[in-house]
Amino acid sequence: MTPVIPGFILVIPAFILVIPAFILVIPAFILVIPAFILVIPAKAGIHNDSPPEPYCPVPPWPRHP
């Protein structure tokens, strides 16, 4: 008995496990890619259009006893 046949017996369950993983991964990429396409210009637009203004708190009025 050649050692190739046990190799195929081990490879077949691996493919049976890998195929559902690809079936789950492909929709994830289809969902992730548009998210990156939408997020990257949004971040760039927010930073370019309105730079963060320095935060200057209003000093409280002096209290007279």
PyMOL Python script that loads the backbone (N, CA, C, O; Angstrom):
from pymol import cmd

cmd.read_pdbstr("""\
ATOM      1  N   MET A   1       0.867  -1.200   0.000  1.00  0.00           N
ATOM      2  CA  MET A   1       0.000   0.000   0.000  1.00  0.00           C
ATOM      3  C   MET A   1       0.896   1.240   0.000  1.00  0.00           C
ATOM      4  O   MET A   1       1.739   1.424   0.878  1.00  0.00           O
ATOM      5  N   THR A   2       0.691   2.063  -0.990  1.00  0.00           N
ATOM      6  CA  THR A   2       1.547   3.252  -1.123  1.00  0.00           C
ATOM      7  C   THR A   2       1.139   4.293  -0.081  1.00  0.00           C
ATOM      8  O   THR A   2      -0.032   4.364   0.293  1.00  0.00           O
ATOM      9  N   PRO A   3       2.074   5.087   0.384  1.00  0.00           N
ATOM     10  CA  PRO A   3       1.731   6.107   1.406  1.00  0.00           C
ATOM     11  C   PRO A   3       0.923   7.270   0.855  1.00  0.00           C
ATOM     12  O   PRO A   3       0.553   8.164   1.615  1.00  0.00           O
ATOM     13  N   VAL A   4       0.636   7.287  -0.448  1.00  0.00           N
ATOM     14  CA  VAL A   4      -0.136   8.397  -1.015  1.00  0.00           C
ATOM     15  C   VAL A   4      -1.591   8.299  -0.583  1.00  0.00           C
ATOM     16  O   VAL A   4      -2.223   9.323  -0.324  1.00  0.00           O
ATOM     17  N   ILE A   5      -2.134   7.089  -0.501  1.00  0.00           N
ATOM     18  CA  ILE A   5      -3.566   6.948  -0.207  1.00  0.00           C
ATOM     19  C   ILE A   5      -3.888   7.462   1.207  1.00  0.00           C
ATOM     20  O   ILE A   5      -4.871   8.188   1.352  1.00  0.00           O
ATOM     21  N   PRO A   6      -3.120   7.131   2.255  1.00  0.00           N
ATOM     22  CA  PRO A   6      -3.426   7.743   3.564  1.00  0.00           C
ATOM     23  C   PRO A   6      -3.311   9.263   3.532  1.00  0.00           C
ATOM     24  O   PRO A   6      -4.027   9.956   4.255  1.00  0.00           O
ATOM     25  N   GLY A   7      -2.421   9.778   2.705  1.00  0.00           N
ATOM     26  CA  GLY A   7      -2.333  11.229   2.565  1.00  0.00           C
ATOM     27  C   GLY A   7      -3.639  11.808   2.046  1.00  0.00           C
ATOM     28  O   GLY A   7      -4.122  12.813   2.566  1.00  0.00           O
ATOM     29  N   PHE A   8      -4.218  11.177   1.017  1.00  0.00           N
ATOM     30  CA  PHE A   8      -5.507  11.658   0.515  1.00  0.00           C
ATOM     31  C   PHE A   8      -6.592  11.509   1.571  1.00  0.00           C
ATOM     32  O   PHE A   8      -7.476  12.359   1.679  1.00  0.00           O
ATOM     33  N   ILE A   9      -6.531  10.433   2.352  1.00  0.00           N
ATOM     34  CA  ILE A   9      -7.537  10.248   3.410  1.00  0.00           C
ATOM     35  C   ILE A   9      -7.430  11.374   4.441  1.00  0.00           C
ATOM     36  O   ILE A   9      -8.440  11.757   5.033  1.00  0.00           O
ATOM     37  N   LEU A  10      -6.234  11.909   4.666  1.00  0.00           N
ATOM     38  CA  LEU A  10      -6.085  13.021   5.599  1.00  0.00           C
ATOM     39  C   LEU A  10      -6.442  14.363   4.946  1.00  0.00           C
ATOM     40  O   LEU A  10      -6.928  15.270   5.621  1.00  0.00           O
ATOM     41  N   VAL A  11      -6.204  14.489   3.639  1.00  0.00           N
ATOM     42  CA  VAL A  11      -6.447  15.778   2.982  1.00  0.00           C
ATOM     43  C   VAL A  11      -7.933  16.026   2.797  1.00  0.00           C
ATOM     44  O   VAL A  11      -8.376  17.170   2.893  1.00  0.00           O
ATOM     45  N   ILE A  12      -8.711  14.992   2.535  1.00  0.00           N
ATOM     46  CA  ILE A  12     -10.138  15.197   2.241  1.00  0.00           C
ATOM     47  C   ILE A  12     -10.870  15.863   3.410  1.00  0.00           C
ATOM     48  O   ILE A  12     -11.604  16.820   3.165  1.00  0.00           O
ATOM     49  N   PRO A  13     -10.718  15.418   4.667  1.00  0.00           N
ATOM     50  CA  PRO A  13     -11.395  16.145   5.753  1.00  0.00           C
ATOM     51  C   PRO A  13     -10.905  17.583   5.895  1.00  0.00           C
ATOM     52  O   PRO A  13     -11.670  18.461   6.294  1.00  0.00           O
ATOM     53  N   ALA A  14      -9.656  17.825   5.576  1.00  0.00           N
ATOM     54  CA  ALA A  14      -9.160  19.202   5.638  1.00  0.00           C
ATOM     55  C   ALA A  14      -9.902  20.076   4.644  1.00  0.00           C
ATOM     56  O   ALA A  14     -10.297  21.193   4.977  1.00  0.00           O
ATOM     57  N   PHE A  15     -10.098  19.579   3.413  1.00  0.00           N
ATOM     58  CA  PHE A  15     -10.865  20.362   2.436  1.00  0.00           C
ATOM     59  C   PHE A  15     -12.307  20.531   2.898  1.00  0.00           C
ATOM     60  O   PHE A  15     -12.904  21.589   2.699  1.00  0.00           O
ATOM     61  N   ILE A  16     -12.875  19.483   3.519  1.00  0.00           N
ATOM     62  CA  ILE A  16     -14.257  19.589   4.004  1.00  0.00           C
ATOM     63  C   ILE A  16     -14.356  20.681   5.068  1.00  0.00           C
ATOM     64  O   ILE A  16     -15.392  21.336   5.185  1.00  0.00           O
ATOM     65  N   LEU A  17     -13.301  20.882   5.838  1.00  0.00           N
ATOM     66  CA  LEU A  17     -13.322  21.948   6.842  1.00  0.00           C
ATOM     67  C   LEU A  17     -12.991  23.309   6.237  1.00  0.00           C
ATOM     68  O   LEU A  17     -13.497  24.328   6.707  1.00  0.00           O
ATOM     69  N   VAL A  18     -12.151  23.345   5.201  1.00  0.00           N
ATOM     70  CA  VAL A  18     -11.698  24.624   4.646  1.00  0.00           C
ATOM     71  C   VAL A  18     -12.782  25.265   3.797  1.00  0.00           C
ATOM     72  O   VAL A  18     -12.922  26.488   3.802  1.00  0.00           O
ATOM     73  N   ILE A  19     -13.555  24.464   3.066  1.00  0.00           N
ATOM     74  CA  ILE A  19     -14.539  25.050   2.144  1.00  0.00           C
ATOM     75  C   ILE A  19     -15.579  25.898   2.895  1.00  0.00           C
ATOM     76  O   ILE A  19     -15.847  27.017   2.458  1.00  0.00           O
ATOM     77  N   PRO A  20     -16.181  25.423   4.007  1.00  0.00           N
ATOM     78  CA  PRO A  20     -17.111  26.313   4.717  1.00  0.00           C
ATOM     79  C   PRO A  20     -16.431  27.569   5.257  1.00  0.00           C
ATOM     80  O   PRO A  20     -17.060  28.623   5.353  1.00  0.00           O
ATOM     81  N   ALA A  21     -15.164  27.462   5.606  1.00  0.00           N
ATOM     82  CA  ALA A  21     -14.453  28.649   6.077  1.00  0.00           C
ATOM     83  C   ALA A  21     -14.381  29.696   4.965  1.00  0.00           C
ATOM     84  O   ALA A  21     -14.610  30.880   5.211  1.00  0.00           O
ATOM     85  N   PHE A  22     -14.061  29.258   3.731  1.00  0.00           N
ATOM     86  CA  PHE A  22     -14.048  30.220   2.616  1.00  0.00           C
ATOM     87  C   PHE A  22     -15.442  30.767   2.366  1.00  0.00           C
ATOM     88  O   PHE A  22     -15.597  31.951   2.067  1.00  0.00           O
ATOM     89  N   ILE A  23     -16.467  29.915   2.484  1.00  0.00           N
ATOM     90  CA  ILE A  23     -17.838  30.392   2.266  1.00  0.00           C
ATOM     91  C   ILE A  23     -18.190  31.473   3.295  1.00  0.00           C
ATOM     92  O   ILE A  23     -18.953  32.389   2.988  1.00  0.00           O
ATOM     93  N   LEU A  24     -17.643  31.374   4.506  1.00  0.00           N
ATOM     94  CA  LEU A  24     -17.902  32.403   5.511  1.00  0.00           C
ATOM     95  C   LEU A  24     -17.011  33.624   5.331  1.00  0.00           C
ATOM     96  O   LEU A  24     -17.424  34.741   5.644  1.00  0.00           O
ATOM     97  N   VAL A  25     -15.789  33.425   4.830  1.00  0.00           N
ATOM     98  CA  VAL A  25     -14.832  34.542   4.736  1.00  0.00           C
ATOM     99  C   VAL A  25     -15.183  35.457   3.570  1.00  0.00           C
ATOM    100  O   VAL A  25     -15.035  36.674   3.682  1.00  0.00           O
ATOM    101  N   ILE A  26     -15.644  34.897   2.456  1.00  0.00           N
ATOM    102  CA  ILE A  26     -15.889  35.729   1.268  1.00  0.00           C
ATOM    103  C   ILE A  26     -16.942  36.801   1.550  1.00  0.00           C
ATOM    104  O   ILE A  26     -16.696  37.959   1.211  1.00  0.00           O
ATOM    105  N   PRO A  27     -18.110  36.493   2.153  1.00  0.00           N
ATOM    106  CA  PRO A  27     -19.051  37.572   2.468  1.00  0.00           C
ATOM    107  C   PRO A  27     -18.474  38.583   3.445  1.00  0.00           C
ATOM    108  O   PRO A  27     -18.813  39.765   3.386  1.00  0.00           O
ATOM    109  N   ALA A  28     -17.603  38.128   4.348  1.00  0.00           N
ATOM    110  CA  ALA A  28     -16.989  39.079   5.283  1.00  0.00           C
ATOM    111  C   ALA A  28     -16.148  40.099   4.523  1.00  0.00           C
ATOM    112  O   ALA A  28     -16.212  41.293   4.815  1.00  0.00           O
ATOM    113  N   PHE A  29     -15.348  39.631   3.533  1.00  0.00           N
ATOM    114  CA  PHE A  29     -14.575  40.577   2.734  1.00  0.00           C
ATOM    115  C   PHE A  29     -15.495  41.480   1.927  1.00  0.00           C
ATOM    116  O   PHE A  29     -15.226  42.672   1.785  1.00  0.00           O
ATOM    117  N   ILE A  30     -16.587  40.917   1.394  1.00  0.00           N
ATOM    118  CA  ILE A  30     -17.516  41.741   0.611  1.00  0.00           C
ATOM    119  C   ILE A  30     -18.108  42.841   1.487  1.00  0.00           C
ATOM    120  O   ILE A  30     -18.397  43.932   0.996  1.00  0.00           O
ATOM    121  N   LEU A  31     -18.292  42.566   2.781  1.00  0.00           N
ATOM    122  CA  LEU A  31     -18.824  43.590   3.681  1.00  0.00           C
ATOM    123  C   LEU A  31     -17.736  44.540   4.163  1.00  0.00           C
ATOM    124  O   LEU A  31     -18.012  45.718   4.391  1.00  0.00           O
ATOM    125  N   VAL A  32     -16.505  44.056   4.323  1.00  0.00           N
ATOM    126  CA  VAL A  32     -15.444  44.882   4.912  1.00  0.00           C
ATOM    127  C   VAL A  32     -14.918  45.887   3.897  1.00  0.00           C
ATOM    128  O   VAL A  32     -14.629  47.029   4.254  1.00  0.00           O
ATOM    129  N   ILE A  33     -14.789  45.478   2.628  1.00  0.00           N
ATOM    130  CA  ILE A  33     -14.173  46.367   1.636  1.00  0.00           C
ATOM    131  C   ILE A  33     -14.987  47.651   1.463  1.00  0.00           C
ATOM    132  O   ILE A  33     -14.386  48.726   1.478  1.00  0.00           O
ATOM    133  N   PRO A  34     -16.329  47.611   1.297  1.00  0.00           N
ATOM    134  CA  PRO A  34     -17.061  48.891   1.209  1.00  0.00           C
ATOM    135  C   PRO A  34     -16.960  49.703   2.489  1.00  0.00           C
ATOM    136  O   PRO A  34     -16.984  50.933   2.444  1.00  0.00           O
ATOM    137  N   ALA A  35     -16.848  49.033   3.630  1.00  0.00           N
ATOM    138  CA  ALA A  35     -16.705  49.779   4.880  1.00  0.00           C
ATOM    139  C   ALA A  35     -15.416  50.597   4.874  1.00  0.00           C
ATOM    140  O   ALA A  35     -15.416  51.764   5.265  1.00  0.00           O
ATOM    141  N   PHE A  36     -14.304  49.977   4.424  1.00  0.00           N
ATOM    142  CA  PHE A  36     -13.058  50.734   4.335  1.00  0.00           C
ATOM    143  C   PHE A  36     -13.187  51.856   3.309  1.00  0.00           C
ATOM    144  O   PHE A  36     -12.694  52.961   3.537  1.00  0.00           O
ATOM    145  N   ILE A  37     -13.850  51.581   2.173  1.00  0.00           N
ATOM    146  CA  ILE A  37     -14.002  52.614   1.140  1.00  0.00           C
ATOM    147  C   ILE A  37     -14.803  53.794   1.692  1.00  0.00           C
ATOM    148  O   ILE A  37     -14.556  54.938   1.312  1.00  0.00           O
ATOM    149  N   LEU A  38     -15.763  53.526   2.587  1.00  0.00           N
ATOM    150  CA  LEU A  38     -16.560  54.608   3.154  1.00  0.00           C
ATOM    151  C   LEU A  38     -15.849  55.278   4.321  1.00  0.00           C
ATOM    152  O   LEU A  38     -15.977  56.489   4.498  1.00  0.00           O
ATOM    153  N   VAL A  39     -15.103  54.523   5.121  1.00  0.00           N
ATOM    154  CA  VAL A  39     -14.517  55.083   6.348  1.00  0.00           C
ATOM    155  C   VAL A  39     -13.327  55.963   6.031  1.00  0.00           C
ATOM    156  O   VAL A  39     -13.175  57.028   6.630  1.00  0.00           O
ATOM    157  N   ILE A  40     -12.465  55.541   5.092  1.00  0.00           N
ATOM    158  CA  ILE A  40     -11.227  56.280   4.848  1.00  0.00           C
ATOM    159  C   ILE A  40     -11.521  57.697   4.327  1.00  0.00           C
ATOM    160  O   ILE A  40     -10.946  58.645   4.862  1.00  0.00           O
ATOM    161  N   PRO A  41     -12.388  57.899   3.306  1.00  0.00           N
ATOM    162  CA  PRO A  41     -12.673  59.289   2.895  1.00  0.00           C
ATOM    163  C   PRO A  41     -13.384  60.073   3.980  1.00  0.00           C
ATOM    164  O   PRO A  41     -13.191  61.284   4.085  1.00  0.00           O
ATOM    165  N   ALA A  42     -14.205  59.414   4.794  1.00  0.00           N
ATOM    166  CA  ALA A  42     -14.892  60.138   5.864  1.00  0.00           C
ATOM    167  C   ALA A  42     -13.882  60.679   6.866  1.00  0.00           C
ATOM    168  O   ALA A  42     -13.978  61.836   7.276  1.00  0.00           O
ATOM    169  N   LYS A  43     -12.899  59.845   7.272  1.00  0.00           N
ATOM    170  CA  LYS A  43     -11.883  60.325   8.200  1.00  0.00           C
ATOM    171  C   LYS A  43     -11.063  61.442   7.561  1.00  0.00           C
ATOM    172  O   LYS A  43     -10.772  62.449   8.206  1.00  0.00           O
ATOM    173  N   ALA A  44     -10.692  61.265   6.296  1.00  0.00           N
ATOM    174  CA  ALA A  44      -9.894  62.290   5.624  1.00  0.00           C
ATOM    175  C   ALA A  44     -10.698  63.580   5.502  1.00  0.00           C
ATOM    176  O   ALA A  44     -10.154  64.666   5.704  1.00  0.00           O
ATOM    177  N   GLY A  45     -11.990  63.476   5.173  1.00  0.00           N
ATOM    178  CA  GLY A  45     -12.812  64.669   5.015  1.00  0.00           C
ATOM    179  C   GLY A  45     -12.981  65.408   6.327  1.00  0.00           C
ATOM    180  O   GLY A  45     -12.922  66.637   6.356  1.00  0.00           O
ATOM    181  N   ILE A  46     -13.192  64.669   7.424  1.00  0.00           N
ATOM    182  CA  ILE A  46     -13.398  65.313   8.722  1.00  0.00           C
ATOM    183  C   ILE A  46     -12.131  66.088   9.112  1.00  0.00           C
ATOM    184  O   ILE A  46     -12.210  67.213   9.604  1.00  0.00           O
ATOM    185  N   HIS A  47     -10.966  65.472   8.887  1.00  0.00           N
ATOM    186  CA  HIS A  47      -9.730  66.141   9.302  1.00  0.00           C
ATOM    187  C   HIS A  47      -9.397  67.316   8.385  1.00  0.00           C
ATOM    188  O   HIS A  47      -8.805  68.295   8.839  1.00  0.00           O
ATOM    189  N   ASN A  48      -9.761  67.242   7.120  1.00  0.00           N
ATOM    190  CA  ASN A  48      -9.395  68.319   6.200  1.00  0.00           C
ATOM    191  C   ASN A  48     -10.370  69.490   6.289  1.00  0.00           C
ATOM    192  O   ASN A  48      -9.951  70.646   6.232  1.00  0.00           O
ATOM    193  N   ASP A  49     -11.665  69.205   6.427  1.00  0.00           N
ATOM    194  CA  ASP A  49     -12.648  70.287   6.396  1.00  0.00           C
ATOM    195  C   ASP A  49     -12.636  71.083   7.700  1.00  0.00           C
ATOM    196  O   ASP A  49     -12.612  72.313   7.665  1.00  0.00           O
ATOM    197  N   SER A  50     -12.653  70.410   8.842  1.00  0.00           N
ATOM    198  CA  SER A  50     -12.734  71.123  10.124  1.00  0.00           C
ATOM    199  C   SER A  50     -11.605  70.639  11.032  1.00  0.00           C
ATOM    200  O   SER A  50     -11.746  69.619  11.706  1.00  0.00           O
ATOM    201  N   PRO A  51     -10.503  71.356  11.052  1.00  0.00           N
ATOM    202  CA  PRO A  51      -9.441  70.984  11.988  1.00  0.00           C
ATOM    203  C   PRO A  51      -9.916  71.187  13.426  1.00  0.00           C
ATOM    204  O   PRO A  51     -10.703  72.099  13.682  1.00  0.00           O
ATOM    205  N   PRO A  52      -9.466  70.375  14.353  1.00  0.00           N
ATOM    206  CA  PRO A  52      -9.949  70.512  15.740  1.00  0.00           C
ATOM    207  C   PRO A  52      -9.522  71.844  16.339  1.00  0.00           C
ATOM    208  O   PRO A  52      -8.342  72.196  16.331  1.00  0.00           O
ATOM    209  N   GLU A  53     -10.495  72.575  16.855  1.00  0.00           N
ATOM    210  CA  GLU A  53     -10.185  73.873  17.452  1.00  0.00           C
ATOM    211  C   GLU A  53      -9.620  73.665  18.859  1.00  0.00           C
ATOM    212  O   GLU A  53     -10.013  72.724  19.547  1.00  0.00           O
ATOM    213  N   PRO A  54      -8.708  74.527  19.289  1.00  0.00           N
ATOM    214  CA  PRO A  54      -8.173  74.380  20.654  1.00  0.00           C
ATOM    215  C   PRO A  54      -9.271  74.614  21.680  1.00  0.00           C
ATOM    216  O   PRO A  54     -10.076  75.538  21.566  1.00  0.00           O
ATOM    217  N   TYR A  55      -9.276  73.756  22.676  1.00  0.00           N
ATOM    218  CA  TYR A  55     -10.318  73.836  23.700  1.00  0.00           C
ATOM    219  C   TYR A  55      -9.920  74.883  24.732  1.00  0.00           C
ATOM    220  O   TYR A  55      -8.921  74.726  25.434  1.00  0.00           O
ATOM    221  N   CYS A  56     -10.718  75.966  24.822  1.00  0.00           N
ATOM    222  CA  CYS A  56     -10.427  76.991  25.821  1.00  0.00           C
ATOM    223  C   CYS A  56     -11.643  77.132  26.727  1.00  0.00           C
ATOM    224  O   CYS A  56     -12.640  77.732  26.326  1.00  0.00           O
ATOM    225  N   PRO A  57     -11.582  76.600  27.923  1.00  0.00           N
ATOM    226  CA  PRO A  57     -12.736  76.696  28.828  1.00  0.00           C
ATOM    227  C   PRO A  57     -12.953  78.122  29.296  1.00  0.00           C
ATOM    228  O   PRO A  57     -12.002  78.889  29.441  1.00  0.00           O
ATOM    229  N   VAL A  58     -14.211  78.472  29.532  1.00  0.00           N
ATOM    230  CA  VAL A  58     -14.545  79.824  30.005  1.00  0.00           C
ATOM    231  C   VAL A  58     -14.205  79.901  31.484  1.00  0.00           C
ATOM    232  O   VAL A  58     -14.648  79.054  32.259  1.00  0.00           O
ATOM    233  N   PRO A  59     -13.437  80.888  31.889  1.00  0.00           N
ATOM    234  CA  PRO A  59     -13.117  80.985  33.323  1.00  0.00           C
ATOM    235  C   PRO A  59     -14.365  81.352  34.121  1.00  0.00           C
ATOM    236  O   PRO A  59     -15.155  82.179  33.666  1.00  0.00           O
ATOM    237  N   PRO A  60     -14.559  80.773  35.270  1.00  0.00           N
ATOM    238  CA  PRO A  60     -15.751  81.103  36.076  1.00  0.00           C
ATOM    239  C   PRO A  60     -15.662  82.525  36.617  1.00  0.00           C
ATOM    240  O   PRO A  60     -14.576  83.043  36.878  1.00  0.00           O
ATOM    241  N   TRP A  61     -16.828  83.140  36.778  1.00  0.00           N
ATOM    242  CA  TRP A  61     -16.846  84.510  37.301  1.00  0.00           C
ATOM    243  C   TRP A  61     -16.317  84.503  38.735  1.00  0.00           C
ATOM    244  O   TRP A  61     -16.605  83.586  39.505  1.00  0.00           O
ATOM    245  N   PRO A  62     -15.555  85.512  39.081  1.00  0.00           N
ATOM    246  CA  PRO A  62     -15.059  85.561  40.478  1.00  0.00           C
ATOM    247  C   PRO A  62     -16.213  85.764  41.449  1.00  0.00           C
ATOM    248  O   PRO A  62     -17.047  86.648  41.254  1.00  0.00           O
ATOM    249  N   ARG A  63     -16.260  84.951  42.484  1.00  0.00           N
ATOM    250  CA  ARG A  63     -17.350  85.033  43.458  1.00  0.00           C
ATOM    251  C   ARG A  63     -16.940  85.978  44.598  1.00  0.00           C
ATOM    252  O   ARG A  63     -15.863  85.861  45.183  1.00  0.00           O
ATOM    253  N   HIS A  64     -17.838  86.906  44.878  1.00  0.00           N
ATOM    254  CA  HIS A  64     -17.557  87.833  45.988  1.00  0.00           C
ATOM    255  C   HIS A  64     -18.267  87.323  47.230  1.00  0.00           C
ATOM    256  O   HIS A  64     -19.479  87.113  47.194  1.00  0.00           O
ATOM    257  N   PRO A  65     -17.572  87.123  48.294  1.00  0.00           N
ATOM    258  CA  PRO A  65     -18.226  86.637  49.530  1.00  0.00           C
ATOM    259  C   PRO A  65     -19.139  87.696  50.148  1.00  0.00           C
ATOM    260  O   PRO A  65     -19.759  87.450  51.182  1.00  0.00           O
TER     261      PRO A  65
END
""", "prot")
cmd.dss("prot")
cmd.show_as("cartoon", "prot")
cmd.util.cbc("prot")
cmd.orient("prot")
